[in-house]
Amino acid sequence: MKKNDSLWQRLCALDEVSWENPLDQQLTAATTDEPDSELRRRAPLEFAIAEAQHEEMRETLYTEEQLKVSTLHSWVGRKGKKWLDAAYRLTAILFCLVIVTFLMTTVVQLPPFGAVDNPTNNEVAQRYLEKGLEETGAVNMVAGMILDYRAFDTFGESTVLFVAACSVLLLLKLGEHSDDEPSPAMLEAEWDDRHHEPKNDAILQMAARILVPIILLFGMYVVLAGHLGPGGGFSGGAVMGAGLILYLNAFGFQKTGRFFTYKTFRWVTFLALMTYALLKSYSFFCGANHLESGIPLGTPGAILSSGLILPLNICVGMIVMCTMYAFYTLFRKGGM
Amino acid sequence: MPLIRNFPFFCIMLSMICGISSAMLPGKIARKVTVVLAAVVAALNTALLVHLMQAGESYHYLMGHFPAPWGNEIRIGPLEALLCVLFSIVLMFSALGGMYRLKRQVDPKKENTVCVMLDLVLAGTLSMLYTNDLFTGYVFIEIMTLASCALIMCRQNGRTMVSAMRYMIMSLLGSGMTLMAIMLTYTLTGHLLIENIREAVTALYVSGQYRAPLTVTIGLFFVGLGIKSALFPFHTWLADAYGYSTPAASATLSSIVSKAYILLLMKIFVRMIGMDVVRGLHLNDLLFVFGIIAMIMGSLSAMHSHDLRRMVAYSSVAQIGYIYAGMGMGIEAGLVAAVYHIMIHSAAKSSLFISSSELADVSSGSKRFSDLRGAGKRSPLAGVCFTISAMSLVGVPVLGGFISKLVFSEAAFQYGGIHMWVMLLALALSTLLNVLYLMKTVITLYRPARDGMEYTVEKPDTAGVCAMVGFVVLNVLLGVLSQPILTVIRTGLQLFA
């Protein structure tokens, strides 16, 4: 074993069986528990000395190694980690900058916003604007576009809300033991809620008493007049959801529970989505097979007009409202 | 229009309606609904496939009263029908095989929600395969993203929560990039309908206008959907997400969800932009290089893992690399190989996940290799199922993986040049690595169990037995029927482009 061997090599040589070194070889043979080991039998004293030397050498090497490892360890722990972190952050920042540059260059080279000869000003937009009223019966072009021309996409969007609500339910809903008895987790959440949320705040209740009916009414108006002017299910539903949340904050779960429970939420969402799916399935089927659907478009501008757009707006509004309310209650105490 | 041509529409609406109603049903019935739904979808699509192969054409189906650039539209050809058949069968067996564990791992009151997610994953896959409109594709990407997250976290423990979080972040990043790419496409072409975009993009390419934005758009599509389908450098979410969730979820995610994203990317590259343009901009080389790296790195990561489920998960990275490399060759033979490999991998990976959870069950629930010794003897059916699918992935003749490797090499020879050598070398190396880690596992399964270990072996549930038998049959059939399947894929791809 030479001095100039690296520490690691020497340690390896000791720990593994080093076949180049005859002494080691003999030692290994000797240290095994075979009773008729040649060396042990012939020269017990020499064997003992060799063994002791071996042990000593192993010990020194081990301490040396440990020292080195611990220095390395502490270096990695203190300075190395810092450097690594810094390098990581720097790379991340550079990477982001590169991406930002790329995207900015792209945006700069895009067709100018609002120019007349942009590719987006084509026959698609033209027909929506020129024939939209005649074909869908909706004064609000956007409603006609999302709920009649491209109603399948909007069905998908409503389902996205439904999936999101279901996922949050899966994640946060606290279950009961049996149907009547609340579980410990529910009791804890209830206590938490009592502790942190305001109860019977007079100012809030007064404000809510005045505001909630107005908000709900306005929400309904936005939903119901979605085909006549700006608005529709998505915006109106959000307004109604906000109204419900305000009511809940002012009067607490018990009073809200009189008209809106978990059961209501489930049924309303289910019925709204099913109505949308069935109505539109009928319309898609007729359209694809070139059949007359027999749904009257009515006089444009009247509240009962534009075919399926009104009921679909109501469905979307219901879904949006329920989803918003469900998100709020689930994040607040894991139930309704 | 004959009734049979309405089937794709029926399938989409049926799976959406089943998903929505499952939210109201008790878990037990919801599970049955999922299985029956998948079976019905498979049957309808089989009929459609036969019809389309006889007619030798693809067709458009209006979703509403308005023609395509204005209204929504779906488009169905033999390729889409074939893949729908396969995916619905795989979903059916995954749901069947995962049911027993779903009962134990998920809160019984929330079981129906998991079925909602499975149904909607099917709906999303069908719509993504059928859609002829970019925005419809995006809407269903959103549904799939949320549903997959819910599927990962439905087994509520710390690991699945963390992995669902990670999946969510990565997946949303991918969705965001895809959305950006869709917006750029719309700004540059003024269309969302795939055929119209193709025309506009070809015109743009020929005129040389907007060259840089066009390249960035294609790049964003690639990276966005690459993240979502776990292509190599973007795969960090994968091992945890597949490794710790319930087996039904891992099987569905690995074999259906990620494949749907790949097929959407293929649709975008082949039908929307056109392979000529992609080749002209040399972006197919990007796919090729990433695919080749993934083929090797995925297998290396798989070799490092000490956990059966994680190993199976990492092996997905390698297999997805094959698919991307096939697409990256940019010729028809490469695409055929990629599609065939999607089918093989989808069947084999889901059966590996289902059988490995069964194997872990008979080894006191441990997924470590040291505890899995002898598991193949304790649960013979799961052992056979695992072995057959592992052999299929490795590429043992008669099984699908062999044919797929053959098709890949044929494509490489057809392409020629440096690509050929790289592909062949990567194939050889990757096969070797596959053998090392998959066959090592198979041998472990049949080694004598460790001394002094006592295992309680329950009788496997009927649904699980059905699923595993089904998987074995499916894997063997995909290999045995490779020629007819390849014919359908070739015809389908010709009609697809």
Interface residues (C-beta under 8 A of the other chain):
Chain A: F102 L103 T105 T106 Q109 L110 P111 N118 P119 T120 N121 N122 E123 V124 R127 Y128 E135 D148 Y149 R150 A151 F152 D153 F155 G156 E157 T159 V160 F162 V163 A164 C166 S167 L169 L170 L171 K173 G175 R266 W267 T269 F270 L273 M274 A277 L278 S281 S283 F284 F285 C286 G287 A288 N289 H290 S293
Chain B: M1 N6 F9 M13 M16 I17 G19 I20 S21 A23 M24 Y61 L62 M63 G64 H65 F66 P69 W70 G71 N72 D107 K109 K110 T113 V114 V116 M117 L120 A123 S127 D133 F135 T136 V139 F140 E142 I143 L146 A147 C149 A150 M153 C154 Q156 M180 L184 Y186 T187 L188 T189 G190 H191 A200 Y210 A212 P213 V216 T217
